[in-house]
Amino acid sequence: MVTVSDNDHVVIVGAGQAGGDLAANLREKAFSGRITLIGDEDSYPYSRPPLSKAYLLGNKIRSDLLVRSDEMYGRFDIDVKLGTRVKSIDRQRKRITFGESEHLDYDALVLATGGSPRTYPDERLNSSSNVFYMRALDQVERLRPHLTSGTRLTVIGGGYIGLEVAAVARTLGVAVTVIEREQRLLARVTSPVMSSFFDRIHREEGVALHTGRSVSGFDFSPDRELSRVVLDDGTIIETDVCLIGIGLQPNTALAEAAGVEVNDGIIVDSLLQTSDPSIFAVGDVARYPCSESGGTRRLESIPNSTEQARALAQTLVGNPAPYNAIPWFWSDQYELKLQVVGLISPSDAVVVRGDPQHDRSISVFYIRNDEVRAADVVSNPREFAMARKLVTKRAVVDPAKLGDASFPLKDLLPVVNSSFSVGGMPAYHH
């Protein structure tokens, strides 16, 4: 296991949330060696979730997004190279190359390279001036002027990014159509109950939804802007602007070219070490052992990036900290905040607090092997705090009480490791 001393050089490739947090955490843990942070964007590390929420809406400015203040990097003696793309890794010499002919030698190399939006294999589409993807500040700033009252926005992809942008656009008076090829919204990340809830919310807000539909073609105007989206059932959607949110592709090319093991992410162990003992990976690009469900997992979330950065900093300074945090994240849509903790499985039993057909605040709990293993909570921060405790403790609870919105969740916390069985139960709706 590689650890670093005060004579060593830690090079971090990727100046996003994970990279910025790791650099700061190393200094906070009294590492006084050399740190170089390299990013291919021109901005200091910033938080990406607000891009499709408050920043797009205009409620935040650039400085609000920064992971740490600009001056912190100088104060902590962290060398930051912005607008710089690393070209290669020489593992034998422990050297990276960038720019025309520049290089840096490292003692520990951390890959925090994140991901890039999955794109359609259509050059006309991707070169059209009114088609956008959502990942970086400059993309959001180009999209924002298009979102004016009366404009027609087509969103391809009914995941978190697509729905968040749809919510912002409707708030701004934009006519919005969302296309999702799966039979329901958020199909890869949540249960049918929660999918149905957000389907209702978006329809109530005036969004036109096409689920279970694929895009079969695109039409373009004479000046090569996208003008129409054609669905597989023949539906034609006239559009002024298009946002494509069909997932994230992990940026593994640099690692793969260097012979580091990758598979839909950079493979790491519980200490976030890759197949090369001097190279580590954190954040959206890291595929790590999953203590919750076995196998490996790659998560795209700010808490995941932040907690991995904290764990790796501790490991690098000689106090090994296996990463086994329970995942949690959030999504803002309209005035609603969805908060999620844990990972669901298709076989989980489902317990619902509230009325998903009429309420705008509900909680959904997921039971596996008699234990509370995950929860989705909408616009109820106090209930989410209790849900996190239930999931962390893997509490065994009475499903009737869990599903009763009048029964305090805190009163369920002592009922841990009880023998109450909920195996094979149906979903409870209260």
N, C-alpha and C positions, 0 to 999 in steps of 0.2 A: 504494500500500500504506500503510495507516494504521499509524503507530507512535505511542507515547505518550511524553510528556515529564513531568517532575516537577510540572508545573502542571495536568496533565490528570486526568480522572475516569474510571476504569474501573468500569462497572456490570456485575455478573455476576448473571444471573437463573437461579436453580437452585442450591440449597445441598446438592448431593449430592457424590459422589466427585469428579467433574470440576470442579465449581465450587469446592469447598474446596481442592483441589489447586492450581487455577489461582491463587486468591488468595494462597496461601502461596508459590507459585513466583514470582509477581511480586515479592513482597518479597525473596525469596531472591536475585533477580536485580537487586536494588538499586533497583527502582522505588519512589520515595518520594511519588508522587502519591496522590490519593484513591482508595480502593477501597471499593465497597459490594457486599456479598453478600446476595442476597435469596432466601429459601426459603419455600415454602408450608407446610412442616411445622414443628412446634414444637421440633425437635431440631437441634443443630449437625450439620454434615455427618457422615454415618456410612457405613460400608461395608455394602452390601446382601447380598453373597453369604452371610454367616453366618446371615442370616434364615431360610433354608430348611435350614440345617445345624446348627452348634453352638449358635446362639442359640435355635432352636426346641427343641433337645434339652435346653437348660438348662445347657449347659457354658460359656456366655458371658453377661455382663451388659451393660447398655446402654453403660457407659463403655468396655468392650472394643471396641465397634464404631466409636468415633469416628475419623474420618480424621485429625484433629489434636486436641490437647487444647483444651478450651474457652478456657483462658487465652491460648492462642497468638494468637487473633484480636485480643484487646485489646493484647497485647504488640506485635503487628505493625501496630497501628492500622488494623485492618480493621473497617469498620462493618457489622455483621451485623443484618439484619432478618428475624426468624423469624416463622412464622405469617402471612406476607404474600404475597398473590397479586397479581402484576402484571397489570393490566387491558388496557393498550394500549401501543403504541409509536408515537410521532410521529417519523417518520424525518426530516422536514424540519427540525423544531426540535431533533432529537436529544434526545428527552425520553420517559421512561416515566411512566405513571400507575399508582397503586396506592391501596389504602385508599378512603376516602370521596372525597377530592379532593387527595391528595398527589401530588407528582411529583418526579422527579429528572432533571437534565440529564446527559448523558454525552458523553464524547469517543470512547470505544470501548465498545460494548455486546457482551457475550458471552452467548449463549443456551446454557445447560447444563440444559435443562428436562427431560431424561430421557424417560421413557415411563410409560404406565399399562397395567395388565393389560387384555388383550382380554376383553370380557365377553359373556355370552350375552344375546341380546335378549329376555329374559324377566324382567319386573319382579317377578313372584312369586319367582323364583329369587334374584334379586339382593337382595331385601329380606328373605329368610329368614335367621334368626339363626344357623343352623348351616351356612351356605354361605360360603366364604371365598376370597379371592384373595390372592396373595402378592407384596407389593411394599414395604410400609411397616411400621415398627415396631409401630404400633397394630394392624395386621391380624394380625401374628404373636402379639401378646400376647392377642388375643381368641381365636385358634385354640388356643393351647397348652393351656388347661384342658380342652379337649374330647378331647385325646389321652391317654386313660387306658386301662389294660389292659382288653381285652374290647370296647372301643368299635369300631364298624364305620365305617371311613373309605373313602369313594369318591373317587378322584383322577381327574379328567377331564383328560387330556393326558399323554402319555408322553414329554415332553421333560425337560430337566435339572431344572427346578423340581419337576415332578410326581414324578420318580423320587427326588429328594433328600428331599422330604417323605415319600414312601412309605418310604424307608429309615429315617428318623427315627421314623416311626410304628411300624414293625415292631420297632425297637429298644425302644420303649416298651410293646410287647405289644398293639398295636392290630391288629385284623383289617383288612387293606388290599386293596382292589380298584382296579386301574388300568385305565382305558379309553383307548385310542388309536385314532383313526380310520384312521391309516395302517397299512400292513401290518406295520410293525415299529416298535419303540421308537427314539427319537432319529433318525427318518428324515430330518429336514431338516439334521442337523448331522454325521452320521457315516456310516460304511460299513456294509453288511450284516454284516460280520464282527463289528464292535464292537456293533452292535445285538443280534446273536445272543448275544454274550457277556453283555451286561447283562440280556437276557431270561432267560438261564439263572440268573444270580446272583439276580435278584429272585424267580424261582420257587423256587429253593433256600431262600430266606429266608422263603417262605410267602406271597408276594404272589400274588393271583389276577389274571392278566393277560387282557385282552380286546383284542387287536390286530385291525385291520381292521374295527372296529365303531364305529358312530356312535350318539349318543344321540338317541332318537326322542321322548322325553317325560319328564316329571317328575310325581311324585305328592307331595301335601303332606298333612300331618296337620291336624286341626281348628285347632290353634294356629298354622298356617301355616309350620311347619318342613318342610324337605324330608325325605321319608320313603322314597321309592323312586326309583331311576333306571331308565328303561326303554330298552333297546337296540334297534337296528333289526332284530335277529333275534328279538325277542320276549323276550329274557332280562330278568328283573327282578332288580334289585340292591337289597336292603334296606340302608338307610344311616342312621347316626346323625349323621354330619358329612361335609361334601363340600369338597374343595379343587379349585378350577378353575385350571389352568395351561395356557392355550392360546395363549400368546404375549404379546408386548408391542406396544402401539400408541405410536409416538413422539409426544411432546407438541409438535405443530407449530402448534397453533391461533394462538398469539400471533404467531408469525412470519408465518403465512399471512395473518392479518388486516392485517398491516402491509405486505403486498405483497412480502415476501421469498420467493424461490423455494423451493418445497418439493416433495418427491415421495417419500413414505414416509421422511420425514426432512427435515431442513433441508439443502439443497444447499450444499456448500462446495468450495473449491478445495484444492490441496495445502497451502496455508497456513492452512486452516480459516476462510477469509473467505467470507462469503455473497455474494449478488448485490448487497448494499449494502456498500460498502467500509468502513463504520464498524461493521458488525455481524459477529460471528463466532459459530461454534457448535462445541461440543465434547461428547464423551461419546455416550451411547446415541442421542441425537437427531440427530447429525451424519451426513450421507451424503457420503462423501469419495471422491476418485479412488483406485481400487484398483490398486496397482502389481503385485500378485500375479497378478490374473486379468483386468485391464482393466475398463473401465466404472466404476461407482461401487458403494460398499458401505457398509452401516451395521452396526456391530458392537455387541453388548451384552455388554461385559466390563469388569472393573475395570482390567486392564492397558491396554486401549484408552483408557479415560477418563484414566487417570493419565499415559500417554505423550502423549496429545493435549494435556492441560493443560500439560505441560512444554514441548512444542514451541510452543504458542501463546504462552506467557509469553516465551519467547526471541524469537519474532517480534515481539511487541508492543513490546519494549524495543529493537528495531532490529537484531536479528540473525536474519534470516529462516531458519526451520527447517522445510522441507517435511516433512509427516508421511508416513512410508512404513514404519512399523514392521511387522514380521511378527507377525501376531496370535498370542496364546497365552492360554489360560485353563484352568480346572480345575473339577472337580466331585467332591464327596465323597459317597459312597454306602456305607453300612455302614462297614467298616474300610478300604474301598478309596478311593484317590484317583486319579481319571482326570486326566491332564494332557495338554493338546492344544497343538500348535504348528503354524502354517500353516493353509492353507485347502485342502480337498480338492475334487476334481472327479469327476463320475461316471465319467469315462473313465480315471481313474488306475489304474495297476496296483497291486496290493496285496501287500505282503510281511509275513508274520506271524512274530513270535518268541514261542515258547511255544505252549501248547495251549489254544485258546479254548473247547474243549468240556469241559475238566476243570480247568485252572489258574485261580487267582484273581489272577494277575499276568501280563499279556501286553503286548506292544508291537506296534503295527500301523503300518507305514510306507507312504506313498503316493508312487508314482513317476510323474512326468510328463515327457515328452521326455527320458528317461534320467536325470532328476535327482530326488533326494529333496526333495519339496516340502511334505510335512506328515507328522505323526506323532501317534498316540494312544498314550500310555503309562500303564499301570495299575500303581500301587503300586511304582514303581521309580524313585525320584528321581535316582539316579545315571545310569540309562539315559536318563531324560528330558533331563538336562543334555547328554548326548552327542547326543541326537536334535535338540535345538535347534541345536547346532553343525552337524549334517549338513544341516538345513533351511536355516539361514542361509547356508551355503556352497553350497547347491544341489549337494551332492556327487553324483558319479556313482560308483556302487558295484556290486560283484558281488552280485546278489540272493540267491545261495545263501549267501554269507557273512552278508549282512544278516539273513537268516532263520534263521541258526544261532545259537541262544541261547548256545552255548558259545564263540562267536567274539566277542572284545571289540569293541565299537563304536568305541572310540578308535583301533583299528587300521585302521578304514575312513576316518578323517578325511584322511590324506594322499592318498587316492585321489580327488582332485578334478580335474575337467575331463579325466578319462580318456576313452578312446574306447569303453569297455565299453557295449554297447547292451542296454537292457532293454525296448525298445519292443515292445508287444504281448504281454508275458510274462503267464503266468497267475499267480494268487495262489500264494504259497509258504507252506506251513504246516509249522512244525517244533515 
